[in-house]
Amino acid sequence: MKLPYDRYWYPISHEFNGEKISHTDVGKFFSKTDWKNDKTFKPSNLQNLIILHTEFPDKHYSNPYFQVTDGLKIKSIIQPVSERQYKIKDYANDVLSMFDAHMTSMVEQYKGKYVVLSSGGIDGNMVASWMYKNKLDFEVVGLTHGPMHGIKNNTRVQKSIATWKKIVPARVFRLDNDAIIKKYINDDKLATVPKPSINHMDGYDSWTIDKLKNHGDWIVHGGGTNLTMLHNGWGTFRAFQSLDERWKSFLHTDTFTNTMYPGVCRTSYNEWLNGMSVPELSKTGWLDLPVRNHDIGCWISHATLYEKIDNRILNLVNKHWHNLWEQIDWDELDLSMTESLLDARIWRSYIKNTAGDEVESETRTGHTSTEMIKLNNENKKICNDLLNDSLVRFKGNIKMISEILASKWILQRFDQLPPDSIMLCHMEKFLQR
């Protein structure tokens, strides 16, 4: 099997006032927004400025576009596959070959020493296991104590890296929380657009990457495989829900609303995952959508198109692999298979056979976000000043003024801000340059 890796695949287009614009002009046209009168923009929209996220904001998992401001729209240009006859059982049997083909294409194109980022989940540990099996030059690095890292993330990383240390070079890289926040808010010169808090506030930021570049030629990140590798609820569990849509009759009942995932499919792999309501993963007609998923990767998947300095990151986003996933016929998916896939048993078995029992035993997923960002006095002043500047910029926009005042109150009372407020401060700095 061949899955040619294209580091520059960007299945996105942009429009401003109905006219198509180049990705190189997104930041310029975003800056032209009439902030006092815009009725669409809210801070969380920055997560979707250059990427269509499945989880942020408002669950736009199957929409082919997102309206960022009144004038600026981001659109998916992913084309539907011609047929959907790839039986899920056959896909599951072939998926290891897909991973091998993807990794082979990647390392053939980008040679050198690799820094493999691993949070203890399947993606990073699979990359490391594959490189270990193929005797490549690499080091496993786990990131802890970032602005959005909670105790579960830090514990998971530390336990996983401890097992890797026994067989390959591996280390825990403790992040500088305050330096990352300050760098994120102020460092707009490296990118042509405001940057999302995702990645930049949990350890995949320019400050951290600059440090990691000293340890290898390429930084390998597992982002981009949440659906194609079948271990994520946004794909596999949603497919299971789509095979029996009787839930539509109970959609507004407390019983259904209070039914939680992964509680209904709790496994050893996802046991640390925070719960979400099953209705959030239930989409009417999902199986018949022309394109079932428009969310491809994250900021680091496409940052090379927006940043002036190459971040040297490679990840697992792949057009051809995505198309194979879109071809899946899910009809044979039952509860037992759903639980097996969400337990990542295909991948854990590979890790066990390659890297050993200990590494496999500490491989699990979990949310990293603390949902609030703690600020030191210097960063608190930076944010407060930028929020004051935003009050002037948005004067007359009652909705946004309310958001800014709420941010100021939270900042003064708790010395913390939610990620959306931090993004707003970063955006204000970007617009001032």
N, C-alpha and C positions, 0 to 999 in steps of 0.2 A: 504493500500500500504506500502511496505517496501523498503527502499533504504539504505542498509547498508553503513555506512560511513567508509572509509579507509583512514586514515591520511597519510599513506605511499604509496599510489598509485602513481607510477611514470612510465608512459607509454612511456619511452624513453630508447634508447640504444645508445652506443657510439662506434665508430671505430677509430683506428689509423693505417694509412697505410693499410687499408683493414682488419685489425684484430680487433675483438670485444674486448673491454676493460670494466672493471668494472667502475661504476660511481665513486667509491672511487679513481680511478686512473686518472680521467679526468684532474685534475690540473697538475699532474706530467707529463703526456704526452703533454699537452698544452705547458708546459715549455720547452719541447724539440724542439719546432718549430725553424726552421732555419730562424730567423727573417730578416737576410740580403737578403735572396733569395726567401722568401715566396711570392707567387703571388696572394694568395687568401685573406689573412687577411686584414681587415680594422677595425678601432676602433668600428664602429657600430656592428661588428660581435659579440662583447662581450655580446650583448643583447640576442644572440642565443646560448651561450655557453652551457647552460643546459636546455633551454626552447625553443620551437618552437613558436615564437610570431606571431600573426596575423598581427600586425602593424609594426613590426621592425625586420630586415630591409627589404626593397624592396618587401613588401607585399607577403611573402611566406606563404599565408594562406592555401593553399591546397597541398603543397609539403610535402612528407613524410620524408624529410631529409633537412639538411642544412650543407654546407661545411664551417666550421669555419676557418680552415687553410688548407694548401695543404694536410696535413696529418690527421687532426682531423675532423670527421664528427659526427653530431648528427642526430639520426633517430627516427622517431615515430614508436612505435610497437603496436599502436591501430589497432585492427582488425575490418574489416567491419562487420556490423550487417547482420543478415540472411535475413531480409525482411524490406521493407519500406511501411507499410500499416497503419501507425498510422496517421489518418487524422489530419491535422493541427487544425481543429476546435475541435476535440476531445482532442488533446494534450493541447490546450489552456484551455479547460474546466477542465482538470485534473491537471494542473500545480501547483495549490495551494496545492493539495494533495501531489505532489512530494516535494514541499518545506517543508511541515509539516513532511513528512517521513524522509527527509534528516536531518532536525534540531533535530527531536526526536532521531535518531540514534546517532547524534553527542553528545547531552547532556547526553544521557544514558551512553556513554563511557567515557566522560570527565566531571566529576562533579566538582562543586565549584562555585566560584563567577566569573562572566564574565565581561570583558571590551569589549564593542561593539564599534568598530571603525566606525564612520559614517561621510561621507563627505557631507551628505544631499541628497545622491542618493538613488535609490531604494534598492540596496543590503543591505547596513548597516541599513537603516530604516526598512526594512522588518525583519531583524534579531532582532532588538530592539522591534518591534511591536509584533513579535511572543513570545519573552521572556516576554514582558509585559502581554500579554494575558495568558501565562502559569505560571505567578507569580514566575519567577526565580529571583535570586539575580544577578543584573547586573548594570552597569553604562555605559552611552553613552558618548563617547569621540570624539570630533572633532579636527583634527589637522590643524593648520594654520601657515602661514609664513615660510614654509619650502623652501629649495633652488629652487624647481620647482613650487611653488605655486604663482599664479597670483591673482589679485584683485577679479576675479570672484570666484575662489576657496574660498578665505578667507571670502568673503561676503556670499556665499552660506552656508558655514559651520556655521558661526556665527548666521545667521538667523535660520537655522535648529536647532542648539543646544538650542537657546533661547526658541523654542517651546517645546523641550523635557524637559527642566528644570522645566516646569510647572507640569509635571506628574511623572518624575523619576529622580534619581540622574544623572546629566549630566554636562559636563564642556567642555570648549574650552582649548585645550593644545597648547600654543604658542611655536613653535619649535625654537631652537637655530640654526639659519642658519649656522653660522660659525663653530659651534661645529660639526654639522652633516657633513659638507664638509670635515673638518679635519679628523674626525673619519672614514669617508668612504675611503678617500685616504690612510690613514695609517693603518687602522685596518684590516689587512689581516690574522691575526692569528686565527680568529674565523671560517674561511672557508678554504676548500681545493681547491677552485677555485677562480679566479677573479669574483667579484660580479657585476651585471649589475647596471646601474644608476636607472633603473626602481625600485621602492620601496625604494631603499637606498637614493634616493635624493628627495623623496616627503613624507617622514614621517614614513616609515615603516622600518627604519634602526635599527641597533643594539643599538645605543645611545638612541633613543626614546623608543624602546621596553624595555630596561632596566628600564626606568622610569615608564613605564606603568605596569610592573610586580608588582610594589608596590601597585597597586590598585585592583588586582584580580589574580585568579589562572590561567585563560585562557584569551587570547586576541582573539576575534572573528573578522575576516575580511571577507567582502563580496565578495572578488575576486574569479572568477571562474565561475560566472553565466551569463556572458554577452550573451551567446548564449542560454543556457538552459532555461533562464527566458524570452526569446523572445523580450527583449526590446532594443537590440543592432543592429545597422545597418549591422555589419559584418556578422550577421546571417540572420535575418528576411528580411532586405531590399535586401540583395544579393539573397535570395530565390525568392523574388518578381521579381527582374530583370531577373532571370533565367527562369521564366515562359514565357517570351516574349523576344527572343533574336534578334529581328529585329534591335536592336541598333548596331549590328555588322556592318551593312551597313554604319553607321554614326560615327564609332569609332574615326576616325581621323579628324572629323569636329570640328571647333571652337564651334559651337552650342552645340554639345554634351559634349565637354570638359568643357565648361563653365556652364553646368548644375550642380547644387550643391546639395549635401545632407548635412544637413537635410532640406534644402530649399524646396525640392520637397515633403517632409513629415514633415513640421515644426509643432511641437506640443508644448503644455505648458510644457511638461517634458523635451524636448530636445532643448528648445528655446535658451539656453545659450551655446549650443554646437558649436564649430568652424566648418566651412564648409569644405567639401572635394569634389573633383570632382566625379560625379556619375560613370564615367568609372572606378575609383578605386574600386568600389563596384560591378562591373559587370564582371563576370567570365564565359567564354564560357564553357558549359557542366558541370557547377557546380552541378546540380541536379543528374548527373550520376556518380559523383566521388565515388570511393569505400568508402572513408572516406571524409566527407565534411569539417571536421575541425580537425586539429592536434594540435591546440593551447589549452593547458589545464592549466589554472591558470597562475601563475607568480612565481617569486622567492620565495615568502613566502609560496607557495603551497608545495614546495619541499625542502626548506632550511634545514629542519631537517635532510636531507640526506647528506648535505654538511657542516653544521656548527657543531662545537664541543660542543656547548652549546645549549640546547633546547630553541627555541625562544618562546615556549608556545603559538604559534598561531594556531588557527583552522580556516578553511575557507570553502567555499561552493563548492569546487571541488569534484566531485563524479562520479566514473566510471559508475555506473548503471544509473544515471540520464543522463549522456552524451550519453549512448547507446540508451536511450529512445528518446533523441533528434535526433540522427542519424536515427531513424526509421520513422521520420515524412514523410508523403506524403503531399507535399506542394500544390497540384493541386488546392485546393479550396481557396487559398490565393488571395484575391483581394485587391484593393487599400484601401478600407474602413477598412478592417481588419488589413492591414499593418500599417495604421496610428494609429489604436487603440492599437496594440501591442507596437509600438514604443513610444506611449504616456504612456506606462506602466499602462494602466487603470485597469488591473487585480490587480496589486499590490497596486496602489494608493487607490483603493476601499477598500482593506483589511486594509491598514494603517488608512484610514479615519474611518472605522468601529471599529478599535481596539484602536488606539492612539488618534484619534480625527481630526477635521477639520484643526486645525492650523498646526499640524505636516505634514499632507498630503499636505497642500497648499505650504509648503516650501521644498517639495521633488522634486528635479530636478537634471539632470546630466549636466556635463560640463567638458571641458578639464582643467586640473590643471597646465600644464606645461607652464612656461614662455619662454622656449626654450633657455634661457641663464642663466648662474649661476654667480651671483655677488660674488666677492672674496674680503675678507679683505687683509691687507698687509701680514699677516702671511701665509694665504693660497695661496696668489699670489706667494710668494717666494717658498713655497713647490711645487707648480705646475710648476713654471719656472725651478726649479732645476731638477724635474723629467722629464720634457720635454727635457732638455739638456742631461740627461742620456739616454733618448730614442733615441736621435740623434746618440749616439754612438752605441746603440744596433742595430739600423736599418741602419747603415752605408752601403751604396751601394744599398739599397732598395729605388729607386727614388720615387715611389708612396707614401710610408710611410714618407719619409723625407719631402715631400711636405706637407703632412697632419700635421706633427709636426711643421714645420716652419709657417704654416698658424695659428696653435694654438698659437704659441709664439707671432705672430704679433697681433692677436686679444686680447691676454692677456695684452700685453704692451699698446695697444692703448685704450682698453675699461675697463680694470680690470675685465673682464668677460671671461667665456669660455662656449661653448656649452656642453651638457652632454657627447657627444662622446669623447671630449678632456679630460674631467674629468675622464672618464672611462679609457682612455689611461694612465693617471697619476697613477690611482689606479693599473692598470695592471703592470706598471713598478715597483711600490713598491712591488707588489706580487712577481714578478720575481726576485727581489733583495734579498728576505728573505733567 
